[in-house]
Amino acid sequence: MQKLDLSYNRKISGSCLSKYLSNNKMKLFDFTDCPALKPMTVQFILASYETSLQELDVSLCRNKIFNISTKMLPAQQALWKFKYKTGGESQPSVDQLLNFVRLMPKLEHLDLENCCCAASEPFLSQLPLLCPQLSYLDLSGSLLDGVQACSALKELRSLETLILNRQQNTELDYGELHLTVLSQCPKLAHLSLQGASNLTDTEVYTMISGLRGLLTLDLRSCRSLTGSFAEDCQLLNRTATLTVYLQDTMIFEDDCPLVPAFLNLKFGVLRLYETEPLFENINEMEEFQWYQEEYFENYDPEDYNPENYGQFWYEGYVEEAQQFYFGNDEVGEVLQEDVVVIQSDDDELW
């Protein structure tokens, strides 16, 4: 056995793992939503599998898991992916998070959604030094005090994917963000700004014109946009295709009659998620974070193809619930606590 997934086992503490895991080549541990997980379990994993462990997910675990002494723990030689998505309540301190990251010099994928201190200048300024190979960074739901707070990100020369969804700072200057940070990231290919309420079409045009290596731009739920950036892009001399996601915005296909050939605009609520990937790891459920209230209010089972479409509804971490459902003919099973399901008989959501 090389992978152990104990996610959503809310009563498991992990204290018995040492009795059963004699394999010293474990590659993956997933403790998502295991609030009873003990710090000693995390310490045991980091001490026992420093040469084999590649992925560790402790999302929605309480911040007590950071209450371990990292000074005596070895640096992880193979760990490239670490996730700690919080529910908004249990937050580690900057020092606790830094002590963890110091053990992960080979880290390439870092997901700190809703982790407040992750967007602070003391943490971000150390990140390029501690994780020089980082290529994927998710700071969704955080509070960037300003562009200077994340200016150190331009030192991440390998950064390919940056996710800044649902920024709580509604006054963030995205134009300055582009000039100060984004334009200085030479390998940036995927940028997600979901829910940026103050993002303007001018700023979108500036990003498209300046970030020539950009392949996907996620603007879902950016309702301040009008779509005028598409027409402005006609003058750009660009060959690589750029896919822009505009679900849950005020922009419709009729609003963009003049679209340059390189620009691939995605409208509507649902999409064929198997054939239209947003990121390379789109098969992970956590990446489906779009939500449109109107869709659920006007749900029609005849318009829903359960074989091709999936809709994931996240209500919580902070305001949204961590839940999902797959459409099928009869959905009557609650998949986990507080999951909202569709009862196809009367189209009632409950």
N, C-alpha and C positions, 0 to 999 in steps of 0.2 A: 504493500500500500504506500502510495506516494502523495495522495491528496485526501484531506479530511475536511468535509463540509458539515459543520454543526450549526449553520445559520438558522435563526428563528427558534432555537431551543432556549427559551427564556429562563429555564431553571438550572441549566447546566453550568457548573462552575469551572469544569476542566481540571479539577484537582486530581482526578483519577487517571489522567492521560499518561503520566509517567509509568503507570503500572502496565499499560497495554501497548504503548508505542515503543517497541524496542528497535524499530527500523530507524537507522540514522540517516536515511536518505529522503525524508519527507520534503516535499516541494511546496505544498500549499496547505494553509490553514484558513478556513473561513468561519469566523465567529460573529457574523452580522446579526445584530439584535439579540445578543446574549448578555443581558444586563447583569447576570450573576457571575460572569467570568471574573476570576480572581487574578490579581497582579502576579501571584506566584506562578500561575499557568503561563502567562506571557513571558515571564522571566525564564521559565523552564524551556520554552520553545526557542527563545533567542540564544540560550546557552547551549542547547543540545543540537541544533540544526544549522549552525552558522555557515557550514560549507554547502548545504543542499537547499535550504529554504529560499524559494523564489518569490512567493506571493503570500501576503498576510493582510487579512481584512478583519478589522475590529470595529466596523461601523456600528453606530448606535449602542456601543458598549459604554458603560459609565466611565467617567474620567479617572476613576480609581485605578484603572489598569496602568496608568502612567506613574503610579506611586511605587516605583521600583528603582533600585540602585543600578544605574547603567554603567558606572565606572568599572565594574569588574566583568562586564559582559563583553564578549568578543565582537569585533566588527563583522557584519554579515557579508560574506563573500559572494553570495549569489542572489541576494534579495533585490529584485528590480521593481517590485510593485507593492505599494502600501496604501491602504485605504482606511481613513477614519472619518466617516460622515457622522456628524452629530445631530442630535434631535433639538439642538438649540438650548438645552438646559444644562447638560453635562459637558462643561468646557475645560480643556486642559489649559495650563498657563503656558506662556511663551517658553519659559525655561524647560518645562516638562516636554513640550513638543520638540524643542531643539535637541534635548538629550536623546530622544528617540531617533531623530533624523541623523544624528551624528554616527549612529551605528549602521547607517545604510549608505555607504559611499558609492555603491553601484546603482543607486536608485534611478529608475527611468520614468516611472509612472507614480505620481503622487496625487491622491484624491483627498482633499480636506474640505469637503462641502459643508457649509454652515459652521465651520470652525472659525470663530471670531478672530482669534489671535493669529491665524494663518495669513491674514491680510494686513498685519501690522508691520511697520517698518523694521522693528527689531528682529522679527522672524525672517522677512523676505530679504533683508540685507545679508543674512548669513546663508541663505539657501544656495546661491551659486557656488559658494565655497565648499559647502558640505556635500552637495549633489551636482557635480559638474556635468554629469551625463543625463540630467533630467530632460525628458522630451515631452512629457504630458503633465500638465498641472491644472487642477480643478480647484478654483477658489469661489465657487458658486455660493450665493447666500451670505457672503462675508461683507464687511463694511470697510471699503477702501477710503481712508480719510482724504486721500488726494492722489494725484498722479505720482508725486514724489515717493509715496509709500511703496509703490511697486516699481520704481525706477531701476532697482537692482536686477529686475528680471531680464533686462537687456544683456546682462552678463551670462545668462543661460544660453550659450551658443548653440546648444543642441535642441532647444525648445521648438517642437513642431505643433503641439496642440495646447491652446490656452482657453480655458472655460471660465468666464466671468458672468455666469447667469445670475439673475435676480440680485443685482447689487443693491444693497440697502442705502447706499449714498446716491440719492436722486439728483444730486448736483454735480456728479462726476463729469469732468470735461473730457469727452471721448476724442475730441480733436487733439487736445494736448496729449492724451494717452497714446495716440498714434504717433505723434511726432517724437515724444520722449521715450516711449517703450517699444511699441509694436514695430515701428520702422527699423529698430535696431536689432531685431531678432531675425537673422538671415534665413533660418530654416522654417519659420512659422508657416504652416500650411492649413491649419484648422483653427478657426476662431469662433467662439460662441458667446453671444451677448444677449441671450434670451431675457426678455422682460426689461430691457433698458428703456425706461419710460421717457427719458429726455434725449435720446439719440435722434439726431437730425439726418435728413437726406444728404446734406452737404458733408457731414462727417463720414457717412457711409461711402460716398463718392471718393473722399480723400483716402479712405482705407483701401478701396478697390484699386485706385490709381497708384497708390504707393506700395502696396504689398503685392508685388508681382508674382510671388511664389504661393499666394493663397489659393487653396483648392476648394474649401468650404467655408461659408460664412453663415452662421445660424442667427437669424434675427426674429425668431418666433416670439410672439407676444410683445414686440416693439411697436406699440400702437400709435406712437407719435410720427411714424414714417408715412409718407404719401406715395412713394414709388417714383418720384421724379429723378432719383439717382440713376435709374435704369436708362433713361433717355440721355442723360449727361454722359454716360459711359460709352456712347457711340463714337466719340472722338478718340477713345483710348486705343492704342496699338498694342493689343494683347492677344496672345495665341492660346495660352493654357485656359482650359475651361474652368470657370468659377461657378460653383453651385451655391445659390443663396436660398435659404429656407425662410419663407414668409408666412407660415401657418399662424393662425390666430393674430393677424394684424388687420389693419384697415385697408390693405392693398389687395386688389383682385386682378385677375388677368386682363380685364378690360381697361384697367388703369395704366397698363404698360404696353401700349401698342407698338412702340419702337424699342426693341431690345437687341443689343448687339449679339453677334453669333457666339461670342465666348461666354455670355452670361446665361446661366441655366437657372431660371427662377422657379421655385416650387411653391404653389399656392394650395389652398384647401386645408382641411383638418386632418384627414387620414392619408397615409401613403403606404405603398407596398414596401414594408420594411425589409423584406428579403432581397429586393432588387434595387433599392435605393438607399444604400447605407450612408449614414452621416459621417461616421468614423470607422476605422478598421475594426474596432471592438464593439460595433453596434449591436451584436447579439447579446451584450450584457443588458439586463433589464434596467439597470440604473441609468443607462444612457437615454431611455425613452422618457423624457421629462416634459413633454408638452401636455398641456391641459387646456381645454376650452369648454367653459361652462355651457355655452349655447349648444354644443354638441349633445350633451347629456339631456338637456331640456327638450331637444327636438329629435331624440333618438327614434329611429324607425328600423326595426329588425329586418325589413325587406331590403334596406339599403346597405346592410352590413354583411360582408362576406367573411364568415369565420375561418375560412381556409386560407385567406390571403392577408387579412388585416388584423392588427393588434392595437389596442388602445390602452395605454398605461396612464393611470390617473394617480398622481402623487399629491396628497393633501398635506402631508405632514413632514417631517423634519422640523420646520418651524411653524408654518401655517398650513401646510398640505399634509395629507396622511400618507404613510408609506404603504401603498396598496396597489394592486393591479388586478385586472381580470382579462380573460380571453373571451371573445365572443364565441358562443356556440348555440345550438338549438335550445338547450335547456341548461341554464346556469343556476344551480341550486346549492352549490357547495361553497361554503365560506373558506377561502384558501388560507387565511390567517386572521388574527384578531383585527376587528374593526374594518374588514374588507368590504367595500361597497360592491355589490354584484347586481347584474341586470336580470330581472325575472321576465323572461320573454313573453309570458302569458299576457300580462297586462302592461308591459313596458314600464313598470314601476321601479324606481331606484330606491333602495333602502339600505 
